[in-house]
């Protein structure tokens, strides 16, 4: 009879191992899942705004940049067409914005010719990442990529 009790305990422990493993797997998957990207670093905040359809061929891919004090912000911008199987990279660029010793905020505009090859509109979005150089010449790490909303635009035909 004690053998049956031992078998039950062994079976209970064996059944618990997969449950615990699944729980740990769930935790690791949750940690690997994308979270909201960090948009502030070293006194600067950079946000990709939703693409703005200008009703021609051009779409305005705007980014707000807000810094306190003297800084240089280096920004990486990727512009994509949202496709069902594989998104198409339309533009890849990297640029800097300089800020004086006073707090300052600005919107950077970048116009992209998005030709409408479909009868319906094109769906586009942008990804932005940045790093900040302080007045001492030290660069921060790059922020994670932040994605704007996917917007349907209706460029010229």
MARBARO-257513 format. One record per atom (N, C-alpha, C): atom name; chain; x, y, z; residue number from 1; residue in three letters. Coordinates in nm, 2 decimals, m for minus. Last residue first. Layout:
N
MITI   site   unit        X        Y        Z   pos   code
MITI     CA      A        X        Y        Z   NUM    ALA
...
***
This chain:
157
MITI   site   unit        X        Y        Z   pos   code
MITI      N      A    m0.29     5.84    m5.88   157    UNK
MITI     CA      A    m0.29     5.72    m5.96   157    UNK
MITI      C      A    m0.21     5.73    m6.08   157    UNK
MITI      N      A    m0.19     5.96    m5.55   156    UNK
MITI     CA      A    m0.24     5.98    m5.69   156    UNK
MITI      C      A    m0.22     5.85    m5.77   156    UNK
MITI      N      A    m0.28     5.79    m5.24   155    UNK
MITI     CA      A    m0.20     5.87    m5.33   155    UNK
MITI      C      A    m0.25     5.88    m5.47   155    UNK
MITI      N      A    m0.42     5.74    m4.99   154    UNK
MITI     CA      A    m0.48     5.73    m5.12   154    UNK
MITI      C      A    m0.41     5.82    m5.21   154    UNK
MITI      N      A    m0.34     5.53    m4.71   153    UNK
MITI     CA      A    m0.33     5.65    m4.78   153    UNK
MITI      C      A    m0.38     5.63    m4.92   153    UNK
MITI      N      A    m0.40     5.40    m4.39   152    UNK
MITI     CA      A    m0.43     5.38    m4.53   152    UNK
MITI      C      A    m0.43     5.52    m4.60   152    UNK
MITI      N      A    m0.16     5.34    m4.15   151    UNK
MITI     CA      A    m0.26     5.43    m4.20   151    UNK
MITI      C      A    m0.28     5.40    m4.35   151    UNK
MITI      N      A    m0.06     5.21    m3.84   150    UNK
MITI     CA      A    m0.07     5.18    m3.99   150    UNK
MITI      C      A    m0.19     5.26    m4.04   150    UNK
MITI      N      A     0.10     5.42    m3.60   149    UNK
MITI     CA      A    m0.01     5.35    m3.65   149    UNK
MITI      C      A     0.00     5.32    m3.80   149    UNK
MITI      N      A     0.46     5.37    m3.55   148    UNK
MITI     CA      A     0.34     5.45    m3.57   148    UNK
MITI      C      A     0.22     5.36    m3.60   148    UNK
MITI      N      A     0.68     5.21    m3.33   147    UNK
MITI     CA      A     0.60     5.20    m3.45   147    UNK
MITI      C      A     0.48     5.30    m3.44   147    UNK
MITI      N      A     1.01     5.22    m3.23   146    UNK
MITI     CA      A     0.87     5.25    m3.20   146    UNK
MITI      C      A     0.80     5.26    m3.33   146    UNK
MITI      N      A     1.29     5.02    m3.13   145    UNK
MITI     CA      A     1.21     5.08    m3.24   145    UNK
MITI      C      A     1.07     5.11    m3.19   145    UNK
MITI      N      A     1.47     5.13    m2.83   144    UNK
MITI     CA      A     1.40     5.03    m2.91   144    UNK
MITI      C      A     1.32     5.10    m3.02   144    UNK
MITI      N      A     1.74     5.36    m2.86   143    UNK
MITI     CA      A     1.62     5.32    m2.80   143    UNK
MITI      C      A     1.56     5.21    m2.89   143    UNK
MITI      N      A     2.09     5.32    m2.84   142    UNK
MITI     CA      A     1.98     5.34    m2.92   142    UNK
MITI      C      A     1.85     5.29    m2.84   142    UNK
MITI      N      A     2.26     5.48    m2.55   141    UNK
MITI     CA      A     2.23     5.36    m2.64   141    UNK
MITI      C      A     2.11     5.40    m2.73   141    UNK
MITI      N      A     2.41     5.81    m2.58   140    UNK
MITI     CA      A     2.33     5.71    m2.51   140    UNK
MITI      C      A     2.32     5.58    m2.61   140    UNK
MITI      N      A     2.73     5.96    m2.61   139    UNK
MITI     CA      A     2.61     5.91    m2.67   139    UNK
MITI      C      A     2.54     5.80    m2.58   139    UNK
MITI      N      A     2.89     6.25    m2.49   138    UNK
MITI     CA      A     2.86     6.11    m2.47   138    UNK
MITI      C      A     2.73     6.07    m2.53   138    UNK
MITI      N      A     2.95     6.52    m2.50   137    UNK
MITI     CA      A     3.00     6.43    m2.61   137    UNK
MITI      C      A     2.97     6.28    m2.59   137    UNK
MITI      N      A     2.84     6.69    m2.32   136    UNK
MITI     CA      A     2.98     6.64    m2.29   136    UNK
MITI      C      A     3.03     6.54    m2.40   136    UNK
MITI      N      A     2.59     6.74    m2.40   135    UNK
MITI     CA      A     2.69     6.84    m2.43   135    UNK
MITI      C      A     2.83     6.80    m2.40   135    UNK
MITI      N      A     2.49     6.41    m2.53   134    UNK
MITI     CA      A     2.48     6.53    m2.44   134    UNK
MITI      C      A     2.59     6.63    m2.47   134    UNK
MITI      N      A     2.32     6.26    m2.78   133    UNK
MITI     CA      A     2.45     6.30    m2.74   133    UNK
MITI      C      A     2.43     6.42    m2.65   133    UNK
MITI      N      A     2.09     5.99    m2.80   132    UNK
MITI     CA      A     2.11     6.13    m2.77   132    UNK
MITI      C      A     2.26     6.15    m2.73   132    UNK
MITI      N      A     1.91     5.80    m3.05   131    UNK
MITI     CA      A     2.00     5.81    m2.94   131    UNK
MITI      C      A     2.04     5.96    m2.92   131    UNK
MITI      N      A     1.61     5.62    m3.17   130    UNK
MITI     CA      A     1.70     5.73    m3.16   130    UNK
MITI      C      A     1.80     5.72    m3.05   130    UNK
MITI      N      A     1.38     5.50    m3.41   129    UNK
MITI     CA      A     1.47     5.47    m3.30   129    UNK
MITI      C      A     1.56     5.59    m3.29   129    UNK
MITI      N      A     1.07     5.42    m3.57   128    UNK
MITI     CA      A     1.17     5.53    m3.53   128    UNK
MITI      C      A     1.25     5.48    m3.41   128    UNK
MITI      N      A     0.88     5.33    m3.85   127    UNK
MITI     CA      A     0.95     5.29    m3.73   127    UNK
MITI      C      A     1.05     5.39    m3.70   127    UNK
MITI      N      A     0.56     5.39    m4.00   126    UNK
MITI     CA      A     0.70     5.41    m3.98   126    UNK
MITI      C      A     0.75     5.36    m3.85   126    UNK
MITI      N      A     0.33     5.28    m4.26   125    UNK
MITI     CA      A     0.37     5.31    m4.12   125    UNK
MITI      C      A     0.52     5.34    m4.12   125    UNK
MITI      N      A     0.05     5.23    m4.49   124    UNK
MITI     CA      A     0.19     5.26    m4.46   124    UNK
MITI      C      A     0.21     5.29    m4.31   124    UNK
MITI      N      A    m0.14     5.09    m4.74   123    UNK
MITI     CA      A    m0.12     5.10    m4.59   123    UNK
MITI      C      A     0.02     5.12    m4.56   123    UNK
MITI      N      A    m0.30     5.25    m5.01   122    UNK
MITI     CA      A    m0.18     5.18    m4.96   122    UNK
MITI      C      A    m0.18     5.19    m4.81   122    UNK
MITI      N      A    m0.64     5.20    m5.13   121    UNK
MITI     CA      A    m0.52     5.28    m5.08   121    UNK
MITI      C      A    m0.41     5.19    m5.04   121    UNK
MITI      N      A    m0.74     5.03    m5.43   120    UNK
MITI     CA      A    m0.76     5.08    m5.30   120    UNK
MITI      C      A    m0.64     5.15    m5.25   120    UNK
MITI      N      A    m0.61     4.95    m5.66   119    UNK
MITI     CA      A    m0.73     5.03    m5.67   119    UNK
MITI      C      A    m0.77     5.09    m5.54   119    UNK
MITI      N      A    m0.26     5.00    m5.63   118    UNK
MITI     CA      A    m0.38     4.92    m5.61   118    UNK
MITI      C      A    m0.50     5.01    m5.64   118    UNK
MITI      N      A    m0.06     5.18    m5.63   117    UNK
MITI     CA      A    m0.06     5.08    m5.74   117    UNK
MITI      C      A    m0.18     4.99    m5.74   117    UNK
MITI      N      A     0.01     5.49    m5.55   116    UNK
MITI     CA      A    m0.10     5.39    m5.53   116    UNK
MITI      C      A    m0.11     5.30    m5.65   116    UNK
MITI      N      A     0.32     5.60    m5.43   115    UNK
MITI     CA      A     0.23     5.57    m5.55   115    UNK
MITI      C      A     0.13     5.47    m5.52   115    UNK
MITI      N      A     0.43     5.81    m5.23   114    UNK
MITI     CA      A     0.37     5.68    m5.21   114    UNK
MITI      C      A     0.27     5.66    m5.33   114    UNK
MITI      N      A     0.69     6.00    m5.16   113    UNK
MITI     CA      A     0.60     5.98    m5.27   113    UNK
MITI      C      A     0.55     5.83    m5.26   113    UNK
MITI      N      A     0.72     6.15    m4.85   112    UNK
MITI     CA      A     0.75     6.03    m4.93   112    UNK
MITI      C      A     0.65     6.02    m5.04   112    UNK
MITI      N      A     0.86     6.39    m4.64   111    UNK
MITI     CA      A     0.76     6.36    m4.74   111    UNK
MITI      C      A     0.81     6.25    m4.83   111    UNK
MITI      N      A     0.89     6.46    m4.32   110    UNK
MITI     CA      A     0.96     6.39    m4.42   110    UNK
MITI      C      A     0.85     6.34    m4.52   110    UNK
MITI      N      A     0.93     6.69    m4.06   109    UNK
MITI     CA      A     0.85     6.64    m4.16   109    UNK
MITI      C      A     0.94     6.57    m4.27   109    UNK
MITI      N      A     0.95     6.72    m3.71   108    UNK
MITI     CA      A     1.03     6.70    m3.83   108    UNK
MITI      C      A     0.94     6.63    m3.94   108    UNK
MITI      N      A     0.86     6.95    m3.48   107    UNK
MITI     CA      A     0.81     6.84    m3.56   107    UNK
MITI      C      A     0.89     6.84    m3.69   107    UNK
MITI      N      A     1.01     7.03    m3.16   106    UNK
MITI     CA      A     0.98     7.06    m3.30   106    UNK
MITI      C      A     0.92     6.93    m3.37   106    UNK
MITI      N      A     1.12     7.20    m2.87   105    UNK
MITI     CA      A     1.04     7.10    m2.93   105    UNK
MITI      C      A     1.01     7.13    m3.08   105    UNK
MITI      N      A     1.35     7.28    m2.61   104    UNK
MITI     CA      A     1.29     7.31    m2.75   104    UNK
MITI      C      A     1.22     7.18    m2.79   104    UNK
MITI      N      A     1.53     7.46    m2.37   103    UNK
MITI     CA      A     1.44     7.36    m2.40   103    UNK
MITI      C      A     1.37     7.39    m2.53   103    UNK
MITI      N      A     1.85     7.59    m2.46   102    UNK
MITI     CA      A     1.72     7.61    m2.41   102    UNK
MITI      C      A     1.63     7.49    m2.45   102    UNK
MITI      N      A     2.09     7.53    m2.59   101    UNK
MITI     CA      A     2.09     7.52    m2.44   101    UNK
MITI      C      A     1.95     7.54    m2.38   101    UNK
MITI      N      A     1.98     7.37    m2.89   100    UNK
MITI     CA      A     2.06     7.46    m2.81   100    UNK
MITI      C      A     2.04     7.44    m2.67   100    UNK
MITI      N      A     1.99     7.07    m3.08    99    UNK
MITI     CA      A     1.92     7.16    m2.99    99    UNK
MITI      C      A     2.01     7.24    m2.91    99    UNK
MITI      N      A     1.98     6.91    m3.39    98    UNK
MITI     CA      A     2.06     6.98    m3.29    98    UNK
MITI      C      A     1.97     7.07    m3.21    98    UNK
MITI      N      A     1.93     6.60    m3.53    97    UNK
MITI     CA      A     1.86     6.72    m3.49    97    UNK
MITI      C      A     1.94     6.78    m3.38    97    UNK
MITI      N      A     2.03     6.38    m3.80    96    UNK
MITI     CA      A     2.04     6.44    m3.66    96    UNK
MITI      C      A     1.97     6.57    m3.65    96    UNK
MITI      N      A     1.93     6.07    m3.96    95    UNK
MITI     CA      A     1.96     6.21    m3.96    95    UNK
MITI      C      A     1.98     6.26    m3.81    95    UNK
MITI      N      A     1.87     5.81    m4.18    94    UNK
MITI     CA      A     1.93     5.84    m4.05    94    UNK
MITI      C      A     1.97     5.99    m4.06    94    UNK
MITI      N      A     1.64     5.59    m4.35    93    UNK
MITI     CA      A     1.72     5.71    m4.34    93    UNK
MITI      C      A     1.77     5.73    m4.20    93    UNK
MITI      N      A     1.47     5.42    m4.59    92    UNK
MITI     CA      A     1.56     5.40    m4.47    92    UNK
MITI      C      A     1.65     5.52    m4.46    92    UNK
MITI      N      A     1.16     5.35    m4.74    91    UNK
MITI     CA      A     1.27     5.44    m4.71    91    UNK
MITI      C      A     1.34     5.40    m4.59    91    UNK
MITI      N      A     1.02     5.11    m4.78    90    UNK
MITI     CA      A     1.01     5.22    m4.88    90    UNK
MITI      C      A     1.13     5.31    m4.87    90    UNK
MITI      N      A     1.00     4.77    m4.74    89    UNK
MITI     CA      A     1.07     4.89    m4.69    89    UNK
MITI      C      A     1.07     4.99    m4.81    89    UNK
MITI      N      A     0.70     4.59    m4.72    88    UNK
MITI     CA      A     0.80     4.65    m4.81    88    UNK
MITI      C      A     0.86     4.77    m4.75    88    UNK
MITI      N      A     0.62     4.30    m4.53    87    UNK
MITI     CA      A     0.61     4.45    m4.55    87    UNK
MITI      C      A     0.73     4.50    m4.63    87    UNK
MITI      N      A     0.48     4.02    m4.64    86    UNK
MITI     CA      A     0.61     4.07    m4.61    86    UNK
MITI      C      A     0.60     4.22    m4.63    86    UNK
MITI      N      A     0.20     3.95    m4.65    85    UNK
MITI     CA      A     0.30     3.85    m4.62    85    UNK
MITI      C      A     0.43     3.91    m4.58    85    UNK
MITI      N      A     0.04     4.19    m4.67    84    UNK
MITI     CA      A    m0.01     4.08    m4.60    84    UNK
MITI      C      A     0.10     3.97    m4.56    84    UNK
MITI      N      A     0.21     4.50    m4.60    83    UNK
MITI     CA      A     0.16     4.40    m4.69    83    UNK
MITI      C      A     0.13     4.28    m4.61    83    UNK
MITI      N      A     0.26     4.83    m4.56    82    UNK
MITI     CA      A     0.21     4.72    m4.49    82    UNK
MITI      C      A     0.15     4.62    m4.59    82    UNK
MITI      N      A     0.55     4.99    m4.64    81    UNK
MITI     CA      A     0.42     4.96    m4.69    81    UNK
MITI      C      A     0.38     4.83    m4.62    81    UNK
MITI      N      A     0.75     5.19    m4.41    80    UNK
MITI     CA      A     0.71     5.06    m4.47    80    UNK
MITI      C      A     0.57     5.07    m4.53    80    UNK
MITI      N      A     1.04     5.35    m4.32    79    UNK
MITI     CA      A     0.91     5.37    m4.37    79    UNK
MITI      C      A     0.87     5.25    m4.45    79    UNK
MITI      N      A     1.25     5.43    m4.05    78    UNK
MITI     CA      A     1.22     5.33    m4.15    78    UNK
MITI      C      A     1.07     5.34    m4.19    78    UNK
MITI      N      A     1.50     5.63    m3.91    77    UNK
MITI     CA      A     1.36     5.62    m3.95    77    UNK
MITI      C      A     1.35     5.52    m4.06    77    UNK
MITI      N      A     1.69     5.73    m3.64    76    UNK
MITI     CA      A     1.68     5.63    m3.75    76    UNK
MITI      C      A     1.53     5.62    m3.78    76    UNK
MITI      N      A     1.85     6.02    m3.52    75    UNK
MITI     CA      A     1.72     5.94    m3.54    75    UNK
MITI      C      A     1.74     5.85    m3.66    75    UNK
MITI      N      A     2.02     6.17    m3.27    74    UNK
MITI     CA      A     2.04     6.10    m3.40    74    UNK
MITI      C      A     1.92     6.01    m3.41    74    UNK
MITI      N      A     2.04     6.48    m3.13    73    UNK
MITI     CA      A     1.96     6.36    m3.14    73    UNK
MITI      C      A     1.98     6.30    m3.27    73    UNK
MITI      N      A     2.22     6.67    m2.90    72    UNK
MITI     CA      A     2.21     6.63    m3.04    72    UNK
MITI      C      A     2.14     6.49    m3.04    72    UNK
MITI      N      A     2.16     6.94    m2.67    71    UNK
MITI     CA      A     2.16     6.79    m2.71    71    UNK
MITI      C      A     2.17     6.78    m2.86    71    UNK
MITI      N      A     2.10     7.15    m2.42    70    UNK
MITI     CA      A     2.18     7.13    m2.53    70    UNK
MITI      C      A     2.21     6.98    m2.56    70    UNK
MITI      N      A     1.75     7.13    m2.30    69    UNK
MITI     CA      A     1.89     7.16    m2.30    69    UNK
MITI      C      A     1.97     7.12    m2.42    69    UNK
MITI      N      A     1.53     6.88    m2.36    68    UNK
MITI     CA      A     1.56     6.99    m2.26    68    UNK
MITI      C      A     1.71     7.01    m2.26    68    UNK
MITI      N      A     1.35     6.82    m2.66    67    UNK
MITI     CA      A     1.47     6.80    m2.57    67    UNK
MITI      C      A     1.48     6.91    m2.47    67    UNK
MITI      N      A     1.15     6.65    m2.88    66    UNK
MITI     CA      A     1.14     6.74    m2.77    66    UNK
MITI      C      A     1.26     6.72    m2.68    66    UNK
MITI      N      A     1.01     6.58    m3.18    65    UNK
MITI     CA      A     1.14     6.57    m3.11    65    UNK
MITI      C      A     1.13     6.68    m3.00    65    UNK
MITI      N      A     0.79     6.40    m3.38    64    UNK
MITI     CA      A     0.81     6.50    m3.29    64    UNK
MITI      C      A     0.94     6.48    m3.21    64    UNK
MITI      N      A     0.77     6.33    m3.72    63    UNK
MITI     CA      A     0.83     6.28    m3.60    63    UNK
MITI      C      A     0.84     6.41    m3.51    63    UNK
MITI      N      A     0.58     6.23    m4.01    62    UNK
MITI     CA      A     0.62     6.33    m3.91    62    UNK
MITI      C      A     0.67     6.26    m3.78    62    UNK
MITI      N      A     0.55     6.18    m4.32    61    UNK
MITI     CA      A     0.59     6.09    m4.21    61    UNK
MITI      C      A     0.66     6.18    m4.10    61    UNK
MITI      N      A     0.32     6.25    m4.55    60    UNK
MITI     CA      A     0.41     6.32    m4.45    60    UNK
MITI      C      A     0.43     6.22    m4.33    60    UNK
MITI      N      A     0.31     6.15    m4.88    59    UNK
MITI     CA      A     0.26     6.12    m4.75    59    UNK
MITI      C      A     0.37     6.19    m4.65    59    UNK
MITI      N      A     0.23     6.24    m5.22    58    UNK
MITI     CA      A     0.31     6.25    m5.10    58    UNK
MITI      C      A     0.23     6.22    m4.97    58    UNK
MITI      N      A     0.05     6.24    m5.42    57    UNK
MITI     CA      A     0.14     6.12    m5.41    57    UNK
MITI      C      A     0.21     6.12    m5.28    57    UNK
MITI      N      A    m0.21     6.37    m5.24    56    UNK
MITI     CA      A    m0.14     6.37    m5.37    56    UNK
MITI      C      A    m0.07     6.24    m5.37    56    UNK
MITI      N      A    m0.32     6.36    m4.99    55    UNK
MITI     CA      A    m0.41     6.35    m5.10    55    UNK
MITI      C      A    m0.34     6.37    m5.24    55    UNK
MITI      N      A    m0.15     6.34    m4.77    54    UNK
MITI     CA      A    m0.17     6.47    m4.83    54    UNK
MITI      C      A    m0.26     6.48    m4.95    54    UNK
MITI      N      A    m0.18     6.16    m4.49    53    UNK
MITI     CA      A    m0.21     6.15    m4.63    53    UNK
MITI      C      A    m0.23     6.30    m4.68    53    UNK
MITI      N      A     0.06     6.11    m4.25    52    UNK
MITI     CA      A    m0.05     6.20    m4.29    52    UNK
MITI      C      A    m0.06     6.20    m4.44    52    UNK
MITI      N      A     0.14     5.85    m4.01    51    UNK
MITI     CA      A     0.15     5.91    m4.14    51    UNK
MITI      C      A     0.03     5.99    m4.18    51    UNK
MITI      N      A     0.15     5.94    m3.67    50    UNK
MITI     CA      A     0.08     5.86    m3.77    50    UNK
MITI      C      A     0.11     5.93    m3.91    50    UNK
MITI      N      A     0.48     6.01    m3.54    49    UNK
MITI     CA      A     0.34     6.04    m3.55    49    UNK
MITI      C      A     0.28     5.96    m3.67    49    UNK
MITI      N      A     0.71     5.89    m3.32    48    UNK
MITI     CA      A     0.67     5.89    m3.46    48    UNK
MITI      C      A     0.52     5.91    m3.47    48    UNK
MITI      N      A     0.88     6.09    m3.09    47    UNK
MITI     CA      A     0.76     6.01    m3.12    47    UNK
MITI      C      A     0.73     6.01    m3.27    47    UNK
MITI      N      A     1.12     6.14    m2.84    46    UNK
MITI     CA      A     1.10     6.13    m2.99    46    UNK
MITI      C      A     0.98     6.04    m3.01    46    UNK
MITI      N      A     1.26     6.33    m2.59    45    UNK
MITI     CA      A     1.15     6.24    m2.63    45    UNK
MITI      C      A     1.13     6.25    m2.78    45    UNK
MITI      N      A     1.55     6.37    m2.38    44    UNK
MITI     CA      A     1.48     6.39    m2.51    44    UNK
MITI      C      A     1.37     6.29    m2.53    44    UNK
MITI      N      A     1.68     6.31    m2.15    43    UNK
MITI     CA      A     1.62     6.44    m2.16    43    UNK
MITI      C      A     1.56     6.47    m2.29    43    UNK
MITI      N      A     1.77     6.04    m2.20    42    UNK
MITI     CA      A     1.86     6.15    m2.16    42    UNK
MITI      C      A     1.81     6.29    m2.19    42    UNK
MITI      N      A     1.48     5.94    m2.37    41    UNK
MITI     CA      A     1.62     5.90    m2.33    41    UNK
MITI      C      A     1.70     6.03    m2.31    41    UNK
MITI      N      A     1.17     5.81    m2.45    40    UNK
MITI     CA      A     1.25     5.91    m2.38    40    UNK
MITI      C      A     1.38     5.86    m2.34    40    UNK
MITI      N      A     1.04     5.59    m2.55    39    UNK
MITI     CA      A     1.04     5.71    m2.63    39    UNK
MITI      C      A     1.12     5.82    m2.57    39    UNK
MITI      N      A     1.05     5.24    m2.57    38    UNK
MITI     CA      A     1.09     5.36    m2.49    38    UNK
MITI      C      A     1.10     5.48    m2.58    38    UNK
MITI      N      A     0.77     5.07    m2.69    37    UNK
MITI     CA      A     0.90     5.11    m2.70    37    UNK
MITI      C      A     0.93     5.23    m2.61    37    UNK
MITI      N      A     0.57     4.84    m2.52    36    UNK
MITI     CA      A     0.58     4.98    m2.57    36    UNK
MITI      C      A     0.72     5.02    m2.57    36    UNK
MITI      N      A     0.69     4.52    m2.62    35    UNK
MITI     CA      A     0.62     4.61    m2.53    35    UNK
MITI      C      A     0.63     4.75    m2.59    35    UNK
MITI      N      A     0.67     4.20    m2.76    34    UNK
MITI     CA      A     0.70     4.34    m2.78    34    UNK
MITI      C      A     0.62     4.42    m2.68    34    UNK
MITI      N      A     0.77     3.92    m2.56    33    UNK
MITI     CA      A     0.67     3.99    m2.64    33    UNK
MITI      C      A     0.70     4.13    m2.65    33    UNK
MITI      N      A     0.95     3.82    m2.38    32    UNK
MITI     CA      A     1.00     3.83    m2.52    32    UNK
MITI      C      A     0.90     3.91    m2.60    32    UNK
MITI      N      A     0.80     3.80    m2.15    31    UNK
MITI     CA      A     0.91     3.89    m2.15    31    UNK
MITI      C      A     0.96     3.92    m2.29    31    UNK
MITI      N      A     0.62     3.61    m2.23    30    UNK
MITI     CA      A     0.57     3.74    m2.20    30    UNK
MITI      C      A     0.68     3.84    m2.20    30    UNK
MITI      N      A     0.79     3.39    m2.25    29    UNK
MITI     CA      A     0.72     3.44    m2.37    29    UNK
MITI      C      A     0.67     3.58    m2.35    29    UNK
MITI      N      A     0.86     3.36    m1.98    28    UNK
MITI     CA      A     0.97     3.40    m2.08    28    UNK
MITI      C      A     0.91     3.45    m2.21    28    UNK
MITI      N      A     0.61     3.29    m1.88    27    UNK
MITI     CA      A     0.68     3.41    m1.83    27    UNK
MITI      C      A     0.78     3.45    m1.93    27    UNK
MITI      N      A     0.56     3.06    m2.02    26    UNK
MITI     CA      A     0.47     3.17    m2.03    26    UNK
MITI      C      A     0.53     3.30    m1.99    26    UNK
MITI      N      A     0.76     2.90    m1.92    25    UNK
MITI     CA      A     0.76     2.93    m2.06    25    UNK
MITI      C      A     0.67     3.06    m2.08    25    UNK
MITI      N      A     0.67     2.88    m1.66    24    UNK
MITI     CA      A     0.80     2.95    m1.68    24    UNK
MITI      C      A     0.81     2.99    m1.83    24    UNK
MITI      N      A     0.43     2.73    m1.71    23    UNK
MITI     CA      A     0.43     2.86    m1.64    23    UNK
MITI      C      A     0.56     2.94    m1.67    23    UNK
MITI      N      A     0.54     2.50    m1.82    22    UNK
MITI     CA      A     0.45     2.59    m1.90    22    UNK
MITI      C      A     0.44     2.73    m1.84    22    UNK
MITI      N      A     0.67     2.41    m1.59    21    UNK
MITI     CA      A     0.75     2.44    m1.71    21    UNK
MITI      C      A     0.67     2.53    m1.80    21    UNK
MITI      N      A     0.46     2.36    m1.43    20    UNK
MITI     CA      A     0.55     2.46    m1.39    20    UNK
MITI      C      A     0.63     2.50    m1.51    20    UNK
MITI      N      A     0.34     2.15    m1.58    19    UNK
MITI     CA      A     0.26     2.28    m1.55    19    UNK
MITI      C      A     0.36     2.39    m1.51    19    UNK
MITI      N      A     0.54     1.96    m1.60    18    UNK
MITI     CA      A     0.50     2.03    m1.72    18    UNK
MITI      C      A     0.42     2.16    m1.69    18    UNK
MITI      N      A     0.55     1.90    m1.31    17    UNK
MITI     CA      A     0.67     1.95    m1.38    17    UNK
MITI      C      A     0.62     2.02    m1.51    17    UNK
MITI      N      A     0.31     1.78    m1.22    16    UNK
MITI     CA      A     0.34     1.92    m1.19    16    UNK
MITI      C      A     0.45     1.98    m1.27    16    UNK
MITI      N      A     0.33     1.52    m1.30    15    UNK
MITI     CA      A     0.23     1.61    m1.36    15    UNK
MITI      C      A     0.25     1.75    m1.34    15    UNK
MITI      N      A     0.53     1.44    m1.13    14    UNK
MITI     CA      A     0.55     1.43    m1.27    14    UNK
MITI      C      A     0.45     1.52    m1.35    14    UNK
MITI      N      A     0.40     1.47    m0.88    13    UNK
MITI     CA      A     0.52     1.55    m0.91    13    UNK
MITI      C      A     0.54     1.55    m1.06    13    UNK
MITI      N      A     0.20     1.28    m0.92    12    UNK
MITI     CA      A     0.16     1.41    m0.89    12    UNK
MITI      C      A     0.28     1.51    m0.92    12    UNK
MITI      N      A     0.35     1.04    m0.95    11    UNK
MITI     CA      A     0.26     1.09    m1.06    11    UNK
MITI      C      A     0.23     1.24    m1.04    11    UNK
MITI      N      A     0.46     1.04    m0.70    10    UNK
MITI     CA      A     0.55     1.05    m0.81    10    UNK
MITI      C      A     0.47     1.10    m0.93    10    UNK
MITI      N      A     0.24     1.00    m0.54     9    UNK
MITI     CA      A     0.32     1.12    m0.52     9    UNK
MITI      C      A     0.41     1.14    m0.64     9    UNK
MITI      N      A     0.14     0.76    m0.64     8    UNK
MITI     CA      A     0.06     0.88    m0.65     8    UNK
MITI      C      A     0.14     1.01    m0.64     8    UNK
MITI      N      A     0.36     0.59    m0.57     7    UNK
MITI     CA      A     0.33     0.61    m0.71     7    UNK
MITI      C      A     0.24     0.73    m0.73     7    UNK
MITI      N      A     0.34     0.61    m0.29     6    UNK
MITI     CA      A     0.46     0.66    m0.35     6    UNK
MITI      C      A     0.43     0.69    m0.50     6    UNK
MITI      N      A     0.09     0.48    m0.26     5    UNK
MITI     CA      A     0.11     0.62    m0.21     5    UNK
MITI      C      A     0.23     0.68    m0.28     5    UNK
MITI      N      A     0.16     0.23    m0.35     4    UNK
MITI     CA      A     0.06     0.30    m0.42     4    UNK
MITI      C      A     0.07     0.45    m0.38     4    UNK
MITI      N      A     0.35     0.15    m0.15     3    UNK
MITI     CA      A     0.39     0.16    m0.29     3    UNK
MITI      C      A     0.30     0.24    m0.37     3    UNK
MITI      N      A     0.19     0.12     0.07     2    UNK
MITI     CA      A     0.28     0.24     0.07     2    UNK
MITI      C      A     0.34     0.26    m0.07     2    UNK
MITI      N      A     0.08    m0.12     0.00     1    UNK
MITI     CA      A     0.00     0.00     0.00     1    UNK
MITI      C      A     0.09     0.13     0.00     1    UNK
***
